[in-house]
Amino acid sequence: MSHLSYSCSVQRLHRKLLKINEELSHVQHAYNDATRLHGANDENVQRLEEAMEK
């Protein structure tokens, strides 16, 4: 029974990590696009940097 509980917890944690990784990937792509278009000193680029650091 404890093994099943542990397994469910690990699976839930894995799903959360996958979701976080996906979100970070989206932010990184947006950051790269914004940096290419507007330069690193743009206000929106700096906001995306802050979002990636969280």
MARRO-418929 format. One record per residue: x, y, z of N, C-alpha, C in turn; residue number from 1. Coordinates in steps of 0.05 Angstrom, whole numbers, plus 32768, in hexadecimal, padded with zeros to 4 digits. Atoms other than C-alpha are relative to their C-alpha. Layout:
N
<r><n_xx>X</n_xx><n_yy>Y</n_yy><n_zz>Z</n_zz><ca_xx>X</ca_xx><ca_yy>Y</ca_yy><ca_zz>Z</ca_zz><c_xx>X</c_xx><c_yy>Y</c_yy><c_zz>Z</c_zz><i>NUM</i></r>
...
//
This chain:
54
<r><n_xx>8010</n_xx><n_yy>7FE8</n_yy><n_zz>8000</n_zz><ca_xx>8000</ca_xx><ca_yy>8000</ca_yy><ca_zz>8000</ca_zz><c_xx>8011</c_xx><c_yy>8019</c_yy><c_zz>8000</c_zz><i>1</i></r>
<r><n_xx>7FEF</n_xx><n_yy>7FE8</n_yy><n_zz>7FFF</n_zz><ca_xx>8038</ca_xx><ca_yy>8031</ca_yy><ca_zz>8011</ca_zz><c_xx>800E</c_xx><c_yy>8004</c_yy><c_zz>7FE5</c_zz><i>2</i></r>
<r><n_xx>7FF3</n_xx><n_yy>7FFE</n_yy><n_zz>801A</n_zz><ca_xx>805A</ca_xx><ca_yy>8021</ca_yy><ca_zz>7FCE</ca_zz><c_xx>7FED</c_xx><c_yy>800D</c_yy><c_zz>7FEC</c_zz><i>3</i></r>
<r><n_xx>8013</n_xx><n_yy>7FF4</n_yy><n_zz>8012</n_zz><ca_xx>801A</ca_xx><ca_yy>8033</ca_yy><ca_zz>7FA9</ca_zz><c_xx>7FFD</c_xx><c_yy>801E</c_yy><c_zz>8006</c_zz><i>4</i></r>
<r><n_xx>8002</n_xx><n_yy>7FE4</n_yy><n_zz>7FF9</n_zz><ca_xx>8015</ca_xx><ca_yy>8075</ca_yy><ca_zz>7FCF</ca_zz><c_xx>8019</c_xx><c_yy>800F</c_yy><c_zz>7FF6</c_zz><i>5</i></r>
<r><n_xx>7FE7</n_xx><n_yy>7FF4</n_yy><n_zz>800A</n_zz><ca_xx>805E</ca_xx><ca_yy>8084</ca_yy><ca_zz>7FC0</ca_zz><c_xx>8000</c_xx><c_yy>8003</c_yy><c_zz>7FE2</c_zz><i>6</i></r>
<r><n_xx>8001</n_xx><n_yy>8000</n_yy><n_zz>801D</n_zz><ca_xx>8054</ca_xx><ca_yy>8073</ca_yy><ca_zz>7F77</ca_zz><c_xx>7FEE</c_xx><c_yy>8016</c_yy><c_zz>7FF6</c_zz><i>7</i></r>
<r><n_xx>8013</n_xx><n_yy>7FEA</n_yy><n_zz>8008</n_zz><ca_xx>8018</ca_xx><ca_yy>80A2</ca_yy><ca_zz>7F71</ca_zz><c_xx>800C</c_xx><c_yy>801B</c_yy><c_zz>8005</c_zz><i>8</i></r>
<r><n_xx>7FF3</n_xx><n_yy>7FE6</n_yy><n_zz>7FFA</n_zz><ca_xx>803F</ca_xx><ca_yy>80DA</ca_yy><ca_zz>7F92</ca_zz><c_xx>8016</c_xx><c_yy>8006</c_yy><c_zz>7FEC</c_zz><i>9</i></r>
<r><n_xx>7FEB</n_xx><n_yy>7FFC</n_yy><n_zz>8014</n_zz><ca_xx>807A</ca_xx><ca_yy>80D0</ca_yy><ca_zz>7F63</ca_zz><c_xx>7FF4</c_xx><c_yy>8007</c_yy><c_zz>7FE5</c_zz><i>10</i></r>
<r><n_xx>800D</n_xx><n_yy>7FFA</n_yy><n_zz>8019</n_zz><ca_xx>804C</ca_xx><ca_yy>80D0</ca_yy><ca_zz>7F27</ca_zz><c_xx>7FF5</c_xx><c_yy>801C</c_yy><c_zz>7FFF</c_zz><i>11</i></r>
<r><n_xx>800B</n_xx><n_yy>7FE5</n_yy><n_zz>7FFF</n_zz><ca_xx>802A</ca_xx><ca_yy>8110</ca_yy><ca_zz>7F3D</ca_zz><c_xx>8017</c_xx><c_yy>8015</c_yy><c_zz>7FFE</c_zz><i>12</i></r>
<r><n_xx>7FE9</n_xx><n_yy>7FEF</n_yy><n_zz>8002</n_zz><ca_xx>806E</ca_xx><ca_yy>8131</ca_yy><ca_zz>7F48</ca_zz><c_xx>800B</c_xx><c_yy>8001</c_yy><c_zz>7FE4</c_zz><i>13</i></r>
<r><n_xx>7FF6</n_xx><n_yy>8002</n_yy><n_zz>801B</n_zz><ca_xx>8085</ca_xx><ca_yy>811A</ca_yy><ca_zz>7F04</ca_zz><c_xx>7FEF</c_xx><c_yy>8011</c_yy><c_zz>7FED</c_zz><i>14</i></r>
<r><n_xx>8012</n_xx><n_yy>7FF0</n_yy><n_zz>8011</n_zz><ca_xx>8047</ca_xx><ca_yy>8139</ca_yy><ca_zz>7EE3</ca_zz><c_xx>8004</c_xx><c_yy>801E</c_yy><c_zz>8004</c_zz><i>15</i></r>
<r><n_xx>7FFC</n_xx><n_yy>7FE4</n_yy><n_zz>7FFA</n_zz><ca_xx>8053</ca_xx><ca_yy>817B</ca_yy><ca_zz>7F07</ca_zz><c_xx>801B</c_xx><c_yy>800A</c_yy><c_zz>7FF4</c_zz><i>16</i></r>
<r><n_xx>7FE6</n_xx><n_yy>7FF8</n_yy><n_zz>800C</n_zz><ca_xx>809C</ca_xx><ca_yy>817C</ca_yy><ca_zz>7EF1</ca_zz><c_xx>7FFF</c_xx><c_yy>8002</c_yy><c_zz>7FE2</c_zz><i>17</i></r>
<r><n_xx>8003</n_xx><n_yy>7FFE</n_yy><n_zz>801D</n_zz><ca_xx>8089</ca_xx><ca_yy>816E</ca_yy><ca_zz>7EA9</ca_zz><c_xx>7FF1</c_xx><c_yy>801A</c_yy><c_zz>7FF8</c_zz><i>18</i></r>
<r><n_xx>800F</n_xx><n_yy>7FE7</n_yy><n_zz>8006</n_zz><ca_xx>8057</ca_xx><ca_yy>81A8</ca_yy><ca_zz>7EAB</ca_zz><c_xx>8011</c_xx><c_yy>8018</c_yy><c_zz>8004</c_zz><i>19</i></r>
<r><n_xx>7FEE</n_xx><n_yy>7FEA</n_yy><n_zz>7FFB</n_zz><ca_xx>808A</ca_xx><ca_yy>81D7</ca_yy><ca_zz>7EC9</ca_zz><c_xx>8015</c_xx><c_yy>8002</c_yy><c_zz>7FE9</c_zz><i>20</i></r>
<r><n_xx>7FED</n_xx><n_yy>8000</n_yy><n_zz>8016</n_zz><ca_xx>80BC</ca_xx><ca_yy>81C2</ca_yy><ca_zz>7E94</ca_zz><c_xx>7FF4</c_xx><c_yy>800B</c_yy><c_zz>7FE6</c_zz><i>21</i></r>
<r><n_xx>800E</n_xx><n_yy>7FF6</n_yy><n_zz>8018</n_zz><ca_xx>8089</ca_xx><ca_yy>81CF</ca_yy><ca_zz>7E5D</ca_zz><c_xx>7FFC</c_xx><c_yy>801E</c_yy><c_zz>8001</c_zz><i>22</i></r>
<r><n_xx>8004</n_xx><n_yy>7FE3</n_yy><n_zz>7FFD</n_zz><ca_xx>8079</ca_xx><ca_yy>8214</ca_yy><ca_zz>7E78</ca_zz><c_xx>801A</c_xx><c_yy>800F</c_yy><c_zz>7FFD</c_zz><i>23</i></r>
<r><n_xx>7FE6</n_xx><n_yy>7FF3</n_yy><n_zz>8002</n_zz><ca_xx>80C3</ca_xx><ca_yy>8225</ca_yy><ca_zz>7E7E</ca_zz><c_xx>8009</c_xx><c_yy>8001</c_yy><c_zz>7FE2</c_zz><i>24</i></r>
<r><n_xx>7FF9</n_xx><n_yy>8001</n_yy><n_zz>801C</n_zz><ca_xx>80CD</ca_xx><ca_yy>8210</ca_yy><ca_zz>7E36</ca_zz><c_xx>7FF2</c_xx><c_yy>8015</c_yy><c_zz>7FF0</c_zz><i>25</i></r>
<r><n_xx>800F</n_xx><n_yy>7FEB</n_yy><n_zz>800D</n_zz><ca_xx>8096</ca_xx><ca_yy>823F</ca_yy><ca_zz>7E1F</ca_zz><c_xx>800C</c_xx><c_yy>801B</c_yy><c_zz>8006</c_zz><i>26</i></r>
<r><n_xx>7FF5</n_xx><n_yy>7FE7</n_yy><n_zz>7FF8</n_zz><ca_xx>80B4</ca_xx><ca_yy>8278</ca_yy><ca_zz>7E46</ca_zz><c_xx>801B</c_xx><c_yy>8004</c_yy><c_zz>7FF2</c_zz><i>27</i></r>
<r><n_xx>7FE6</n_xx><n_yy>7FFE</n_yy><n_zz>800D</n_zz><ca_xx>80F9</ca_xx><ca_yy>8269</ca_yy><ca_zz>7E2A</ca_zz><c_xx>7FFE</c_xx><c_yy>8007</c_yy><c_zz>7FE2</c_zz><i>28</i></r>
<r><n_xx>8005</n_xx><n_yy>7FFA</n_yy><n_zz>801D</n_zz><ca_xx>80DF</ca_xx><ca_yy>826A</ca_yy><ca_zz>7DE2</ca_zz><c_xx>7FF7</c_xx><c_yy>801D</c_yy><c_zz>7FFD</c_zz><i>29</i></r>
<r><n_xx>8009</n_xx><n_yy>7FE4</n_yy><n_zz>8001</n_zz><ca_xx>80BB</ca_xx><ca_yy>82AC</ca_yy><ca_zz>7DEF</ca_zz><c_xx>8017</c_xx><c_yy>8013</c_yy><c_zz>8005</c_zz><i>30</i></r>
<r><n_xx>7FE8</n_xx><n_yy>7FF0</n_yy><n_zz>7FFA</n_zz><ca_xx>80FB</ca_xx><ca_yy>82C8</ca_yy><ca_zz>7E0E</ca_zz><c_xx>8012</c_xx><c_yy>8002</c_yy><c_zz>7FE8</c_zz><i>31</i></r>
<r><n_xx>7FED</n_xx><n_yy>8000</n_yy><n_zz>8017</n_zz><ca_xx>8126</ca_xx><ca_yy>82B3</ca_yy><ca_zz>7DD3</ca_zz><c_xx>7FF4</c_xx><c_yy>8011</c_yy><c_zz>7FE9</c_zz><i>32</i></r>
<r><n_xx>800D</n_xx><n_yy>7FF1</n_yy><n_zz>8015</n_zz><ca_xx>80F4</ca_xx><ca_yy>82D0</ca_yy><ca_zz>7DA2</ca_zz><c_xx>8001</c_xx><c_yy>801E</c_yy><c_zz>8006</c_zz><i>33</i></r>
<r><n_xx>8001</n_xx><n_yy>7FE4</n_yy><n_zz>7FF8</n_zz><ca_xx>80ED</ca_xx><ca_yy>8312</ca_yy><ca_zz>7DC8</ca_zz><c_xx>801C</c_xx><c_yy>800C</c_yy><c_zz>8000</c_zz><i>34</i></r>
<r><n_xx>7FE4</n_xx><n_yy>7FF7</n_yy><n_zz>8001</n_zz><ca_xx>8139</ca_xx><ca_yy>8318</ca_yy><ca_zz>7DD0</ca_zz><c_xx>8009</c_xx><c_yy>8005</c_yy><c_zz>7FE4</c_zz><i>35</i></r>
<r><n_xx>7FF8</n_xx><n_yy>7FFD</n_yy><n_zz>801C</n_zz><ca_xx>8143</ca_xx><ca_yy>830E</ca_yy><ca_zz>7D86</ca_zz><c_xx>7FF3</c_xx><c_yy>8018</c_yy><c_zz>7FF3</c_zz><i>36</i></r>
<r><n_xx>800E</n_xx><n_yy>7FEA</n_yy><n_zz>800C</n_zz><ca_xx>810E</ca_xx><ca_yy>8341</ca_yy><ca_zz>7D74</ca_zz><c_xx>8005</c_xx><c_yy>801C</c_yy><c_zz>800C</c_zz><i>37</i></r>
<r><n_xx>8000</n_xx><n_yy>7FE6</n_yy><n_zz>7FF2</n_zz><ca_xx>8116</ca_xx><ca_yy>8377</ca_yy><ca_zz>7DA9</ca_zz><c_xx>801B</c_xx><c_yy>8005</c_yy><c_zz>800F</c_zz><i>38</i></r>
<r><n_xx>7FE7</n_xx><n_yy>7FFD</n_yy><n_zz>7FF2</n_zz><ca_xx>815B</ca_xx><ca_yy>836C</ca_yy><ca_zz>7DC9</ca_zz><c_xx>7FFC</c_xx><c_yy>7FFA</c_yy><c_zz>801E</c_zz><i>39</i></r>
<r><n_xx>8000</n_xx><n_yy>800A</n_yy><n_zz>7FE4</n_zz><ca_xx>816E</ca_xx><ca_yy>8358</ca_yy><ca_zz>7E10</ca_zz><c_xx>7FF6</c_xx><c_yy>8015</c_yy><c_zz>8014</c_zz><i>40</i></r>
<r><n_xx>8007</n_xx><n_yy>7FEB</n_yy><n_zz>7FED</n_zz><ca_xx>815E</ca_xx><ca_yy>839C</ca_yy><ca_zz>7E30</ca_zz><c_xx>7FE2</c_xx><c_yy>8007</c_yy><c_zz>7FFF</c_zz><i>41</i></r>
<r><n_xx>801D</n_xx><n_yy>7FFB</n_yy><n_zz>8002</n_zz><ca_xx>8114</ca_xx><ca_yy>839C</ca_yy><ca_zz>7E1D</ca_zz><c_xx>7FF2</c_xx><c_yy>7FF8</c_yy><c_zz>801A</c_zz><i>42</i></r>
<r><n_xx>800E</n_xx><n_yy>8005</n_yy><n_zz>7FE7</n_zz><ca_xx>80E4</ca_xx><ca_yy>839F</ca_yy><ca_zz>7E58</ca_zz><c_xx>7FF2</c_xx><c_yy>7FE5</c_yy><c_zz>8000</c_zz><i>43</i></r>
<r><n_xx>800D</n_xx><n_yy>801A</n_yy><n_zz>8001</n_zz><ca_xx>80BD</ca_xx><ca_yy>8362</ca_yy><ca_zz>7E41</ca_zz><c_xx>8014</c_xx><c_yy>7FE9</c_yy><c_zz>8002</c_zz><i>44</i></r>
<r><n_xx>7FEB</n_xx><n_yy>8015</n_yy><n_zz>7FFE</n_zz><ca_xx>80FD</ca_xx><ca_yy>833A</ca_yy><ca_zz>7E39</ca_zz><c_xx>8009</c_xx><c_yy>7FFD</c_yy><c_zz>801D</c_zz><i>45</i></r>
<r><n_xx>7FF8</n_xx><n_yy>8002</n_yy><n_zz>7FE4</n_zz><ca_xx>8110</ca_xx><ca_yy>834B</ca_yy><ca_zz>7E80</ca_zz><c_xx>7FEB</c_xx><c_yy>7FF2</c_yy><c_zz>8011</c_zz><i>46</i></r>
<r><n_xx>8016</n_xx><n_yy>800E</n_yy><n_zz>7FF2</n_zz><ca_xx>80CC</ca_xx><ca_yy>8334</ca_yy><ca_zz>7E99</ca_zz><c_xx>8001</c_xx><c_yy>7FE2</c_yy><c_zz>7FFB</c_zz><i>47</i></r>
<r><n_xx>7FFD</n_xx><n_yy>801C</n_yy><n_zz>8006</n_zz><ca_xx>80D6</ca_xx><ca_yy>82F2</ca_yy><ca_zz>7E75</ca_zz><c_xx>8018</c_xx><c_yy>7FF3</c_yy><c_zz>800F</c_zz><i>48</i></r>
<r><n_xx>7FE9</n_xx><n_yy>800A</n_yy><n_zz>7FF1</n_zz><ca_xx>811A</ca_xx><ca_yy>82EB</ca_yy><ca_zz>7E96</ca_zz><c_xx>7FF8</c_xx><c_yy>7FFB</c_yy><c_zz>801D</c_zz><i>49</i></r>
<r><n_xx>800A</n_xx><n_yy>8004</n_yy><n_zz>7FE4</n_zz><ca_xx>80F9</ca_xx><ca_yy>82F4</ca_yy><ca_zz>7EDA</ca_zz><c_xx>7FEE</c_xx><c_yy>7FE8</c_yy><c_zz>8002</c_zz><i>50</i></r>
<r><n_xx>8012</n_xx><n_yy>8017</n_yy><n_zz>7FFF</n_zz><ca_xx>80C5</ca_xx><ca_yy>82C0</ca_yy><ca_zz>7EC9</ca_zz><c_xx>8010</c_xx><c_yy>7FE6</c_yy><c_zz>7FFF</c_zz><i>51</i></r>
<r><n_xx>7FF0</n_xx><n_yy>8018</n_yy><n_zz>8002</n_zz><ca_xx>80FB</ca_xx><ca_yy>828E</ca_yy><ca_zz>7EB7</ca_zz><c_xx>800F</c_xx><c_yy>7FFA</c_yy><c_zz>801A</c_zz><i>52</i></r>
<r><n_xx>7FF1</n_xx><n_yy>8004</n_yy><n_zz>7FE7</n_zz><ca_xx>811F</ca_xx><ca_yy>829A</ca_yy><ca_zz>7EF9</ca_zz><c_xx>7FEE</c_xx><c_yy>7FF6</c_yy><c_zz>8017</c_zz><i>53</i></r>
<r><n_xx>8012</n_xx><n_yy>8009</n_yy><n_zz>7FEA</n_zz><ca_xx>80E1</ca_xx><ca_yy>8289</ca_yy><ca_zz>7F23</ca_zz><c_xx>7FFF</c_xx><c_yy>7FE2</c_yy><c_zz>8001</c_zz><i>54</i></r>
//
